Amino acid sequence: GLLAPFATDLGQLALIRAASSLDTNLTMDLVPLLPGLEASTLLLWGEQDAFQPLSYARRLAWELPRARLSVIPGAGHFSMIDKPGEVLAQLESFLAGAAEPQAHPSRSSAQAGS
């Protein structure tokens, strides 16, 4: 499967090396541009994501004017593997246009989850 290359000690070491080499400053440079995005955006986030905490999702949902945040209960970073049925249902609903973007959360509620 998708995670098979990381099942061995060598694979896990390679994953750690790759993750530690990421430069988050490149991502943070994009944050000021997010409010200008006009496209509806679905944020699917694993409730138990140990790599990207839910507070990151809330921040993104606050920054993106037409974002809809859907937290996948019981899923980690690889939500599509942990809960494929739930991810599929959320994607189908969003793509069918049945899922309207949520009202833009207030600054106080976005910061409360941080």
N, C-alpha and C positions, 0 to 999 in steps of 0.2 A: 504494500500500500504506500501511500504518500509519506508516511513516517518511517518506513523500513530502512532507509539509508542512515537514520539516526538511532537505530536500535542497538548498535554495537558501541563499545567504549570509544573506538576511533571516530565513529559517526557523531557521537555526543560531543566529543572534543572539537570536532570540526564545526559543529553548530554553535558551540560556545565561542569559538574564535571568530566566526562570522558575525555573531550578534555583538560581540564586544568591539568589533571594528566599525560598527554603524555610527554615523555622525548625526546625532539628533539635532544639531544646529541647522542642518539642511532642512529638516522638517519644520523646525520652529520659524525659519525664515519665511515660510509660506503662510503662517497663521494670519498675518495682516490681510492677506488676499481672500481669505475664506468668506467674509461677509459679502463680497462682491459676486460670489457664485450664485447664479439664478436657477440652476437645475435642481429639481427635486432630488433629494439624496436619502437613501436608506442606509442607516448605520446598523448593522447586525453585530451584536457584541455578546460574547460569552460572559455569563454572570460570574464565572469563576476564573476568568482570564488572569493568569499570574504574570504574564508578560506585559500586557497593556491593561492596566486597571480600569474599572468602570468609570472612575473619575475622568479619565481621558475621553471616554465616549460622551460623557455629559458636557465636557468642554467643547468637543467638536459639534455636538448638537446645538449648543448655545451659539457658537460662532457661525454655523451654516444657517442662513435664513430659511431655507426650505427643507430642513433635515427632519427625518423621522427616526428616532432611536428605538430599536427593538432589542431588548435584552433577552437572550436565550437562556432560560433557567437550566442549571446543571451543566452548562457547556463551559469549556475552557477556551484557550486561544484558537483552537481548531474547531470552531462551532460546527462547521459543515461535516466534520467527522463524528463529533460527539453527539450531535442532534440533527442528522440530515433531514428528517421529516419536518422538523420545526423550521429549519432554514429554508427548505423548499416552500413551505406554506407562506412564509413571510415574503419570499421573493416573488412567488406567483401573485400574491395579493398586491404587492407594490407595482409590479410590472403591468398588471391588469388595470391599474388606475384606481382600484378600490381603496387603497390606503392613501388617504390624504395626509399631507405633512402635518405634524403636530403644531399646535400654537407654539410660537417661539418662547422657550422658557425664560423666566426672568433671571437676572444676574444673581439674585439671592438664592434661587433654587438650584442654579448650576453650581454655585460655590458651596452650597450646603453638602453636595455629594462628593466634594473633593477631598 
